[in-house]
Amino acid sequence: MTDPSLDQVFARLADRDGDAAGIYTTLAPLYRAMYAARGRVEGQLATVREFAPAATRTVLELGCGTGDLLGALGARYDRAVGVDPSPAMCRFAARHGPVCRADARGFTPRSADLVVLVGAVLGHVRPDDEARAALEHVRETLRPGGRVVCSVHDRRGLDGPRERSLTRTVEGYEVTQTDEQRPTADGEFEWRVTFTVTAPSGERRQVTTTTTLRAFEPSELERWFADAGLDVIETRPRTYVDGDGEDGRAFVIAGRRR
Ligand SMILES: C[S@@+](CC[C@H](N)C(=O)[O-])C[C@H]1O[C@@H](n2cnc3c(N)ncnc32)[C@H](O)[C@@H]1O
């Protein structure tokens, strides 16, 4: 099956209301268009490589999304496998490497040298008990001494509503993504994304979708890592960017299986 083009997505936007069109399902081609930005994958890969054990052969990427990083990991290591629960994302990712539609639980214990969850994947795993259980499964999947690299939203950067807009031209369409982030409760925030898509003909369509995500205090996630049997190697602000005004919004945490 071929991926939907922006022509097809644009046609579908006519009869969609926001919540029926999840950012990782119907709107996945728009997500890809906006996030497969130059510099992002390179930044993610550089961070992963820095923390990867020297003898890394097998890498598992949880929440691999469109698979751009997965392809880079596959080129660098003997084996990189992507995992994502979204069939639409898995379809894109399959062009870059082996993928399965699953979560961390499906993997053989002690089979991976490195597990990667970047781009706020852990923040998507709700509620907290599930996210903590996911970290325990990550620990089980890692061989002793194996490592995990994770990036999440920084709760300290979300003390009030935030908004930003980014415009790119893709396949002749001008796509503007407006993100609104509004803290809700217990570290969660609502991420409301509006895509405004202008066709080459000048016709314009708009769709909004909302997702609830978890942001973390670094010390809080460090405790979760420790509780899951992962020794924290380092926690640091994420420095690579995928758009303007990203600084201070996310941090990277790397851990090691005891
Ligand atoms: C913000 S995207 C990040 C994708 C990719 N890692 C990147 O950096 O571009 C979050 C991804 O997490 C996936 N996801 C959502 N819930 C998940 C879960 N419980 N376990 C694993 N992945 C999940 C989504 O389908 C989506 O592809």
The ligand as a MOL file (V3000), in Angstrom:
LIG
                    3D

  0  0  0     0  0            999 V3000
M  V30 BEGIN CTAB
M  V30 COUNTS 27 29 0 0 0
M  V30 BEGIN ATOM
M  V30 1 C 5.7400 12.8750 18.9620 0
M  V30 2 S 5.7620 11.3280 18.0890 0 CHG=1
M  V30 3 C 7.5170 11.0340 18.0170 0
M  V30 4 C 7.9110 10.1310 16.8810 0
M  V30 5 C 9.4180 9.9850 16.6840 0
M  V30 6 N 10.0620 9.3290 17.8120 0
M  V30 7 C 10.0200 11.3470 16.4190 0
M  V30 8 O 10.8340 11.8160 17.2380 0
M  V30 9 O 9.6570 11.9550 15.3950 0 CHG=-1
M  V30 10 C 5.2040 10.1880 19.3100 0
M  V30 11 C 5.0820 8.7680 18.7840 0
M  V30 12 O 4.7960 7.9200 19.9050 0
M  V30 13 C 3.8870 6.9390 19.4700 0
M  V30 14 N 3.2030 6.4190 20.6560 0
M  V30 15 C 2.0470 6.8390 21.2140 0
M  V30 16 N 1.7390 6.0730 22.2720 0
M  V30 17 C 2.7330 5.1480 22.4070 0
M  V30 18 C 2.9800 4.0720 23.3010 0
M  V30 19 N 2.1370 3.7900 24.2910 0
M  V30 20 N 4.0970 3.3240 23.1170 0
M  V30 21 C 4.9570 3.6030 22.1220 0
M  V30 22 N 4.7740 4.6220 21.2400 0
M  V30 23 C 3.6760 5.3880 21.3810 0
M  V30 24 C 2.9790 7.6700 18.4950 0
M  V30 25 O 2.2730 6.7840 17.6410 0
M  V30 26 C 3.9720 8.5460 17.7590 0
M  V30 27 O 4.4900 7.9310 16.6100 0
M  V30 END ATOM
M  V30 BEGIN BOND
M  V30 1 1 1 2
M  V30 2 1 2 3
M  V30 3 1 2 10
M  V30 4 1 3 4
M  V30 5 1 4 5
M  V30 6 1 5 6
M  V30 7 1 5 7
M  V30 8 2 7 8
M  V30 9 1 7 9
M  V30 10 1 10 11
M  V30 11 1 11 12
M  V30 12 1 11 26
M  V30 13 1 12 13
M  V30 14 1 13 14
M  V30 15 1 13 24
M  V30 16 1 14 15
M  V30 17 1 14 23
M  V30 18 2 15 16
M  V30 19 1 16 17
M  V30 20 1 17 18
M  V30 21 2 17 23
M  V30 22 1 18 19
M  V30 23 2 18 20
M  V30 24 1 20 21
M  V30 25 2 21 22
M  V30 26 1 22 23
M  V30 27 1 24 25
M  V30 28 1 24 26
M  V30 29 1 26 27
M  V30 END BOND
M  V30 END CTAB
M  END
